[in-house]
């Protein structure tokens, strides 16, 4: 891998980590704050705001996932993991650590 390719892959992993945290945060807000506010407190406006925000964050996550995996070097199991954690509250935060380790491993190959 050339230094330029290595740098670009590290940039992509940084972006993927940021999007993972954003998507995970919106999922947690939706599941643990907005939905209870809607059903327990009679405040449906919470899901009307957070729901579409999470939807856009999820689409951004999927787009970043496609871009990241298309760069190559990802096993099917790693790709499956990146997909599955998007559906689990707090999974994105575990995923971010996984991506950080991969980024650190790339940095050590320099």
C-alpha positions in Angstrom: 0.0 0.0 0.0 1.4 3.4 -1.0 1.7 6.2 1.6 -1.1 8.0 -0.2 -3.4 5.0 -0.1 -2.6 4.5 3.5 -3.4 8.1 4.3 -6.7 7.9 2.5 -7.7 4.7 4.3 -6.9 6.3 7.6 -9.0 9.4 6.6 -11.9 7.1 5.6 -11.7 5.2 9.0 -11.8 8.6 10.9 -14.9 9.6 8.9 -16.5 6.1 9.5 -15.8 6.4 13.3 -17.4 9.8 13.4 -20.5 8.7 11.5 -20.7 5.6 13.7 -20.8 7.7 16.8 -23.4 10.1 15.3 -25.6 7.2 14.1 -25.3 5.4 17.5 -26.1 8.6 19.4 -29.3 9.2 17.4 -30.4 5.6 17.9 -29.9 5.9 21.6 -31.8 9.2 21.7 -34.6 7.6 19.7 -34.9 4.4 21.7 -34.2 5.7 25.2 -35.6 9.2 25.1 -37.9 9.9 22.2 -40.0 6.7 22.2 -40.5 6.7 26.0 -41.5 10.4 25.8 -44.0 9.5 23.1 -45.6 6.5 24.8 -45.2 7.3 28.5 -45.5 11.1 28.6 -47.8 11.6 25.6 -45.2 13.7 23.8 -45.2 12.5 20.1 -43.2 15.5 18.9 -40.0 13.8 20.3 -40.2 11.0 17.7 -41.2 13.4 15.0 -37.9 15.2 15.5 -35.5 12.4 16.4 -37.0 9.8 14.1 -36.1 11.5 10.8 -32.7 12.6 12.2 -31.9 9.1 13.0 -33.1 7.9 9.6 -30.7 10.3 7.9 -27.9 9.3 10.2 -28.5 5.7 9.4 -28.5 6.4 5.7 -25.2 8.3 6.1 -23.8 5.3 8.1 -24.8 2.9 5.3 -23.2 5.1 2.7 -20.0 5.4 4.7 -20.0 1.6 5.3 -20.2 1.0 1.6 -17.4 3.4 0.9 -15.2 2.0 3.7 -15.7 -1.7 2.8 -15.3 -0.9 -0.9 -11.7 0.2 -0.1 -10.9 -3.5 0.4 -9.2 -5.5 3.1 -12.4 -6.2 5.0 -13.5 -9.8 5.7 -17.2 -10.8 5.5 -17.3 -11.2 9.2 -16.0 -7.7 9.8 -18.5 -6.3 7.3 -21.3 -8.2 8.9 -20.3 -6.9 12.3 -20.4 -3.3 10.9 -23.9 -3.9 9.6 -25.3 -5.7 12.7 -24.1 -3.1 15.3 -26.0 -0.4 13.5 -29.2 -2.0 14.8 -28.2 -2.4 18.4 -28.3 0.6 20.9 -24.8 1.3 22.1 -23.4 -1.0 19.5 -22.0 1.9 17.5 -19.8 2.8 20.5 -18.3 -0.7 20.6 -18.0 -0.5 16.8 -16.1 2.8 17.1 -13.4 1.1 19.3 -13.2 -1.7 16.7 -12.6 0.9 14.0 -10.1 2.8 16.2 -8.1 -0.4 16.6 -8.1 -1.0 12.9 -6.9 2.6 12.3 -4.1 2.2 14.9 -3.0 -1.0 13.2 -2.9 0.9 9.9 -0.8 3.6 11.5 1.7 1.0 12.8 2.3 -0.3 9.3 4.0 2.9 8.3 
